[in-house]
Every structure is written in structure tokens, then in C-alpha cells.
Amino acid sequence: MRKALLGAAFAGALVVSALVGVGTSQAATSQPCDIYAAGGTPCVAAHSTTRALYGTYSGALYQVRRASDNTTKDIAPVSAGSYANAATQDTFCANTSCVITIIYDQSGRNNRLTQAPPGGFNGPAAGGYDNLANATAAPVTIGGHKVYGVFVAPGTGYRNNNTNGVATGDQPEGMYSIFDGTHFNGGCCFDYGNAERNSRDNGNGTMEAIYFGNIKVWGYGAGNGPWIMADLENGLFSGVNQHLNSGDPSISHRFLTAIVKGEPNHWAIRGGNAQSGSLGTFYNGVRPNVAGYNPMKKEGAIILGIGGDNSVGAAGTFYEGVMTSGYPSDATENSVQANIVAANYNTSGSTSGPAVGSTISLRATTACCTTRYISHSGATVSTQVVSASNTATEKANASWIVRAGLGSSACYSFESKNTSGQYLRHQNYQISLQANDGSSLFAQDATFCSEAGKNGQGNSFRSLNFADRYIRHYSNNVYIASNGGSNAWDATGLWADDVSWVVTAPWTP
Ligand code: AHR
């Protein structure tokens, strides 16, 4: 009896260790792509900046490039099958900023994602390319270990137009992705999956990608969104109908598992909470009742964060995703979901920003300016020297009430201590003090996300909607600045110091 019980416990432990993978110090034996392979639908692309998607994978997960000297570094898992070694990134990117240049393909097919080229639409970077993601903008933990996701601000995009083994025509395929279900917008189109090889709109049915967001131009589901939909080109589909399919729910788990799969005249949308529970099926049926989508004309390129024609209006965050050859069974996907839950994604506790509701002052850390604080005079915001001998008004002008971010509660907004209802916001990249007009643009422009100070002191505050820009003082004025760029305040010299602020007790409590 005792032997039988021990045997059962051992078998159970094996299953748990196979599922948990990155949550333990042991290498995982069965990760998502092992599960897909066992189901007869192997991964043909496997992308993640957070963990290995095969139990034996120990190669590079992604590559970062730092602004200080333009050199690059590959980031690998800490061991085969495990979580990303983000400490390597932190060391490499200390005192500067980094972008994600490559998201490697773990499937062995070299279907890596790199900076998306111009297509039907140009991106904002040089030559019409899309922007690369800020490598530190999406910190999370996996199994308690700090890792980074891919933060897609509008304008950011990755692509591979020359893939190997990805479904074309009406061939069957599946895909899943893990997104931040609280980071989305109504721009076109935060996608991950199959797209055109020439970055152009080649007509209905030339794409099959997972979409996440709340755009209502094409299809939509129940409620106000966001929804998981399928981007099939010239249409985001929530089911068989062109517009409303109420079986597709609004869904916004902080960590969201999103699935789209398709085979001849059959496709499905599935999804669930990547932190717990099982998947729901939101559509499972025939191709849309709109001409051009049956049979499909998939082209087999891979996109992340953009539409098939390089539309670059969307926002979102990506942690991991795969594409398969063949139409995965629900049972296979359910096992993948169990693996994802066991991997234990969580929000990062490491971004220690100021407490919401507290009043603070923000002191510059650049050697020139360590007695200067972010202050306002009416609408004008600058750094000012403040000391005990300043007037009460000058002290209050340098004091800020920390609010939950108007555009994201994971970040912050700073309300003036002595001008209630007015917040620091950027406009044309300069920070000023303005009354909250209730618009979503104001909310975005007035929201800043805290990271460890780029020069090792205090905190740096990243703009929510311009993810490569941080609050910076330059000639004593205050901007959102990137580390290098066309504006004077984007100068690389002293950038890390100028964007680092010490949160102090307020001059006016
Ligand atoms: O299908 C929706 C979008 O329409 C595609 O992503 C894009 O290529 C086109 O603009």
C-alpha cells in the first residue's frame, strides 16, 4: 500500500514538474512546443522573450541593442527549457537604454522576428521601418523570476517575410500567444501570426493572425472589448458574421492566452486567463460568411504588433507565442494552457515607484543639478532650485500628488499639489501642467511608468504612449526624451542622468 502511494506521488510529481517547468530550478521536460509536437501539430515558429518553449531549448531567446555603443547581446534561458536570463540584459543595458532587435525562433526553422519593413504603410523609423520595442518597458515575473515582454507602442512592429514551414494557401495551422490583456487600443492592428510576404494588403484571406484590441471598424464581440479576433485581412473576425458575434466576449485578463486556428472551411477562437483556469471556445465553425475567406490564401509571413499591410496604429504587449503546422486539437491546447498556468506569470514587484496617494518631490540626479526639482509656474514646467528658504508657493510648485496613472493603473500620473485637477502631461514632447480634459489622449499623455533609474539612482519615468521616451530635464526644461533622436533634448550625452529622478519627501506635504 505504502509503495503504491509512493509510486502515485512520484508519478504526480513527474506530471507537476513537466507542467511547471520554469517555476522550478529543474529544467522543464515538456514545454508548449513539446506538447504541440506530441499532439501531431509541431511548432514551426516559437517566439518568446520570457522563457524557452521547448524543454531542451537553451539557445538565444532574443537580442537587445544598447544605445550607448550600438552593440548587441543575445539573451538566453538560464538553463535548457527555463526562463530568460534577464539579469544579463540588465547588466548589458545599465546606464543606457536598450531595444529588442531580434526575437529568435526556437523551432529550429529560423523564423525569427526583426524590425518590420515598410509596406502598404510606412513605419515611423528611418526608411519607413517600424520602431523596435523598448527592452525594459514590459517587466514581469515568471516562476518568481524577473523577465521582460515585448511592449508594442503604436509604431512598433516585427516581421519575417521569408519564413520556412509556415502554412500557406488553405493549409491548416494553429497559434497561441500570451498578451497583457490590459494593454490594448483601437488602432489597427495588434496581431501575431500569418500575414502577407510583401507587407501589403493582398486581399481577403491572405492573413490568419491573432488580433487583440478594441477596434470596431470590422468585427467585434460582446461588450465594449477588448476582444480576441482573427485578422484574416480586410477584416478582424469575431465569428462567422462580418461585424457582431456575441459569442466572442470582452476579455482583459492581465495575462491573456489567445488562440486562433484554421483549416479548410473551419476555424476557431479560444482564450482564457494565462494565470489560472482553462480555455473557453469563443467561436468554432465555418469560415466567415463574407466572400474571399474560403478557401484561404495565407501567405506565410509572420507579424507581431502590426497589421498585414504594416498598419502601425496598435498597442499591446507580447510575452510568448507559437505557430504550428496542422490544426491543433482542443485537448492539445488545453495541455498548453495548463503549462502556461504552471509557468506562473505575474506582475513584476520590482518597479518600486512612489506610493499612490502620497505627495512627493522629484529631484534631478545629474551632477549639475542635484538641487533642482520638477516645478511648475502656471502651465510651464521646468526644474528649479528649491531649498528651505524658498517661498511656500515655490515649494508647493515643486510638490506632486502621486495618482494611479490616468491611462494605466500600473503606472502614474502626477497632479499638482497646489493646482488641483492639473497634471504633468507631454505635448510635442514637452512637459507642461494642464487640466485633465477627460480625453483618452490626455490620459495617455499624462501617464508615466516607473522603472529603476537609468543611471542607477532613483526612478526613471517612461511615457506610456511613447515607450522609448522618459521624463528628462534638458537646459532646465522638462521633456519626454529618447536616448538619441532628432530633438535637442534627445541628446545621448547625460541622457541616463537626466532621466533619473530621486523621489523625495515633498517640499509641501
Ligand atoms: O484586416 C485588418 C487589416 O486590414 C489588416 O491587418 C491590414 O492589412 C488591413 O489594413
Boltz pocket constraint, residues with backbone or C-beta under 6 A from the ligand:
constraints:
  - pocket:
      binder: B
      contacts: [[A, 188], [A, 189], [A, 200], [A, 201], [A, 231], [A, 232], [A, 233], [A, 234], [A, 235], [A, 236], [A, 306], [A, 307], [A, 308], [A, 309], [A, 310], [A, 311]]
      max_distance: 6.0
